[in-house]
């Protein structure tokens, strides 16, 4: 609370997430799923930071 200002709003509103059911037709193997953090290829969205730009 630097300068007496809170980083959060006074009355925050909770968010709602939507995750569709995944089809078991296409799944990663055990090793690849552990590395990716998911067994579903459509959910494999690596985070590169800085929008993927290397400056």
C-alpha positions as a Markdown table, in Angstrom:
| # | Residue | x | y | z |
|---|---|---|---|---|
| 1 | Unk | 0.0 | 0.0 | 0.0 |
| 2 | Unk | 2.5 | 2.5 | -1.2 |
| 3 | Unk | 1.2 | 6.1 | -0.9 |
| 4 | Unk | -1.9 | 4.7 | 0.9 |
| 5 | Unk | -3.4 | 3.4 | -2.4 |
| 6 | Unk | -4.6 | -0.2 | -2.5 |
| 7 | Unk | -3.6 | -2.3 | -5.6 |
| 8 | Unk | -7.1 | -3.8 | -5.6 |
| 9 | Unk | -10.5 | -2.1 | -6.2 |
| 10 | Unk | -12.7 | -1.4 | -3.2 |
| 11 | Unk | -15.4 | -3.9 | -4.3 |
| 12 | Unk | -13.8 | -6.4 | -6.6 |
| 13 | Unk | -16.1 | -8.6 | -8.8 |
| 14 | Unk | -15.2 | -12.3 | -9.1 |
| 15 | Unk | -14.5 | -13.6 | -12.5 |
| 16 | Unk | -16.2 | -16.6 | -14.2 |
| 17 | Unk | -14.1 | -19.0 | -16.3 |
| 18 | Unk | -15.4 | -21.2 | -19.1 |
| 19 | Unk | -13.6 | -24.4 | -20.0 |
| 20 | Unk | -15.2 | -26.6 | -22.6 |
| 21 | Unk | -15.3 | -30.3 | -22.2 |
| 22 | Unk | -12.2 | -31.9 | -23.8 |
| 23 | Unk | -12.4 | -34.7 | -26.3 |
| 24 | Unk | -10.3 | -37.7 | -25.5 |
| 25 | Unk | -9.7 | -38.3 | -29.2 |
| 26 | Unk | -6.4 | -36.5 | -29.3 |
| 27 | Unk | -4.2 | -36.6 | -26.1 |
| 28 | Unk | -0.5 | -36.4 | -25.4 |
| 29 | Unk | 1.4 | -39.3 | -24.1 |
| 30 | Unk | 2.5 | -39.4 | -20.4 |
| 31 | Unk | 5.9 | -37.7 | -20.9 |
| 32 | Unk | 4.8 | -35.0 | -23.3 |
| 33 | Unk | 1.7 | -34.3 | -21.1 |
| 34 | Unk | 3.9 | -33.8 | -18.0 |
| 35 | Unk | 6.2 | -31.5 | -19.9 |
| 36 | Unk | 3.3 | -29.5 | -21.3 |
| 37 | Unk | 1.2 | -29.5 | -18.1 |
| 38 | Unk | -1.8 | -30.9 | -19.9 |
| 39 | Unk | -2.7 | -34.0 | -21.9 |
| 40 | Unk | -4.9 | -32.0 | -24.3 |
| 41 | Unk | -3.0 | -30.5 | -27.2 |
| 42 | Unk | -5.6 | -27.8 | -27.7 |
| 43 | Unk | -4.9 | -26.5 | -24.1 |
| 44 | Unk | -1.1 | -26.5 | -24.7 |
| 45 | Unk | -0.5 | -22.7 | -24.8 |
| 46 | Unk | 3.1 | -22.0 | -23.8 |
| 47 | Unk | 3.9 | -18.7 | -22.2 |
| 48 | Unk | 6.8 | -16.9 | -23.8 |
| 49 | Unk | 6.5 | -13.6 | -22.0 |
| 50 | Unk | 6.8 | -10.2 | -23.7 |
| 51 | Unk | 4.4 | -11.4 | -26.4 |
| 52 | Unk | 7.0 | -13.8 | -27.8 |
| 53 | Unk | 9.3 | -10.9 | -28.8 |
| 54 | Unk | 13.0 | -11.2 | -27.9 |
| 55 | Unk | 14.4 | -7.7 | -27.6 |
